[in-house]
């Protein structure tokens, strides 16, 4: 069993909705007001709603329609499918997947898709420390910052929280943020 693995069954497609306070914190650090933002793994729309509350114009997609009223449409962010639209930023809590491989794919695709904008992803705080991920962080010229949350994100609504949810979480930021950081 890996460091972040537990005996708990994974939720299908790693659907763990992001608490609004995480997005609210990000919006205090990055100016997204009146900007076009893509939430590419929107799930039930909690992060999208928090982005809208912060003043962003949000384009909300996912591989499945979870019933979010602001859902823009089905789109596989990790596919080779072209997105004709450009965004000031891509902000999401990507699915982690087995051994973090889905999250790695989201980062790789996000770097290619962000254009002159920025990419902000909610990831485990130590996600950037793996040698096999150096090309995505320290060895990546687009990597700008890592914001470590000191408050724990609670992914499970049960009393005994699995070990994997007790680790700290971070927001990795890549891209042209010189005009975005407040």
SULNOR-V847402 format. One record per residue. N is the residue number from 1. SS is DSSP state (alpha for helix, beta for strand, coil for the rest). PHI is phi in whole degrees, -180 to 180 (999 if undefined). BURIAL is + if it has 9 or more other C-alpha atoms within 8 Angstrom, else -. Layout:
# SULNOR-V847402
N:SS:PHI:BURIAL  N:SS:PHI:BURIAL
This chain:
# SULNOR-V847402
1:coil:999:-  2:coil:-72:-  3:coil:-55:-  4:coil:-103:-  5:coil:-98:-  6:coil:-132:+  7:coil:-85:-  8:coil:-75:-  9:coil:-70:-  10:coil:-72:-  11:coil:-77:-  12:alpha:-53:-  13:alpha:57:-  14:alpha:53:+  15:coil:-81:-  16:coil:-123:-  17:coil:-57:+  18:coil:-85:+  19:coil:-61:+  20:alpha:-61:+  21:alpha:-62:-  22:alpha:-66:+  23:alpha:-70:+  24:alpha:-61:+  25:alpha:-62:-  26:alpha:-59:-  27:alpha:-69:+  28:alpha:-81:-  29:alpha:-99:-  30:beta:-125:+  31:coil:-74:+  32:coil:-114:+  33:coil:-58:-  34:coil:64:-  35:coil:-109:+  36:beta:-82:+  37:beta:-125:+  38:beta:-105:+  39:beta:-102:+  40:coil:-92:+  41:coil:-139:+  42:coil:-72:+  43:coil:54:+  44:coil:-88:-  45:coil:91:+  46:alpha:-62:+  47:alpha:-71:+  48:alpha:-59:+  49:alpha:-61:-  50:alpha:-66:+  51:alpha:-67:+  52:alpha:-63:+  53:alpha:-61:-  54:coil:-85:+  55:coil:100:+  56:coil:-82:+  57:beta:-95:+  58:beta:-111:+  59:beta:-105:+  60:beta:-110:+  61:beta:-129:+  62:beta:-165:+  63:coil:-80:+  64:coil:-139:-  65:coil:-87:+  66:coil:-91:-  67:coil:92:-  68:coil:-68:+  69:coil:-60:-  70:coil:-92:-  71:beta:-62:+  72:beta:-84:-  73:beta:160:-  74:beta:-79:+  75:coil:-155:-  76:coil:-90:-  77:coil:-58:+  78:coil:-89:-  79:coil:-80:-  80:coil:-86:-  81:coil:-61:-  82:coil:-80:-  83:coil:-110:-  84:coil:-70:-  85:coil:-90:-  86:coil:-106:-  87:coil:-128:+  88:coil:-69:+  89:beta:-160:+  90:beta:-118:+  91:beta:-130:+  92:beta:-162:+  93:coil:-108:+  94:coil:-71:+  95:coil:-63:+  96:coil:-78:+  97:coil:74:+  98:alpha:-58:-  99:alpha:57:-  100:alpha:77:-  101:alpha:-67:+  102:alpha:-67:+  103:alpha:-63:+  104:alpha:-59:+  105:alpha:-64:+  106:alpha:-62:+  107:alpha:-64:+  108:alpha:-58:+  109:alpha:-69:+  110:alpha:-62:+  111:alpha:-62:+  112:alpha:-72:-  113:alpha:-88:-  114:coil:-73:+  115:coil:56:-  116:coil:-92:-  117:coil:-88:+  118:beta:-129:+  119:beta:-127:+  120:beta:-128:+  121:beta:-125:+  122:beta:-87:+  123:beta:-138:+  124:beta:-57:+  125:coil:-58:+  126:coil:-98:-  127:alpha:-60:-  128:alpha:-83:+  129:alpha:-88:-  130:coil:-73:-  131:alpha:-57:-  132:alpha:-73:-  133:alpha:-111:+  134:alpha:-56:+  135:alpha:-66:-  136:alpha:-96:+  137:coil:-126:+  138:coil:-55:+  139:coil:-92:-  140:coil:-111:+  141:coil:-66:-  142:coil:-80:-  143:beta:-70:+  144:beta:-109:+  145:beta:-158:-  146:beta:-128:-  147:beta:-106:-  148:beta:-95:+  149:coil:-81:+  150:coil:-93:-  151:coil:-98:-  152:coil:-79:+  153:coil:-85:+  154:coil:-99:-  155:coil:-88:-  156:coil:-122:-  157:coil:-93:-  158:coil:-120:-  159:coil:-65:-  160:coil:-90:-  161:coil:-83:+  162:coil:-59:-  163:alpha:-55:-  164:alpha:-65:-  165:alpha:-93:+  166:coil:-88:+  167:coil:-76:+  168:coil:-71:+  169:beta:-123:+  170:beta:-137:+  171:beta:-107:+  172:beta:-90:+  173:beta:-119:+  174:beta:-131:+  175:beta:108:+  176:coil:-76:+  177:coil:-108:+  178:coil:-58:-  179:coil:-99:-  180:coil:-102:+  181:beta:-72:-  182:coil:-94:-
